[in-house]
């Protein structure tokens, strides 16, 4: 089983954390740039302020998952660029993982039953992919339903111009991807709030989905 480790940290710090992850056995990662949506200076869950953030995606074998997470946590605690509650890290199961250039696919779906890491695991990550310009509306609805904040990533669709006529929906290539980390108990009401937005009632205007989160913890040393 492979695990996807996601680290959300201040801008220009993901490269440093990638080096630490590699020392712990990872084979690299992918860095995205996102913008936090939380207006609160005290970060709660995935509300990471209004400044740009680095989002580091690292896929590792589950055997070294905790080693990599602990390496990143330790680096953050000793690095002034990541202060208390200025970032977060969590992991998720990866299925149907295909390596480029290889003819093999991992299709394992079993999870670890136990973890010796002291962390909070009762969280869900809600991902909403909407037409560009509507992520803030989705975040506002989510916040009204109890979410504390989220991270917006720029994205784009892959549909060709002719696909709009074929599927009978209007295709907007530019997309926003909104990531919101919430307690599992709040997941459904936040999903309902997003899906009931007027701007998302038209076919092709967006999708939302959820993934369970493991080993969630805030990064940085507490003062």
Helices and strands as residue ranges (DSSP letters): E 2-10, H 14-23, E 30-36, E 52-61, G 62-64, H 65-77, E 88-94, E 97-98, E 105-106, E 123-131, H 135-144, E 151-156, H 161-167, E 174-183, G 184-186, H 187-195, G 198-200, E 206-218
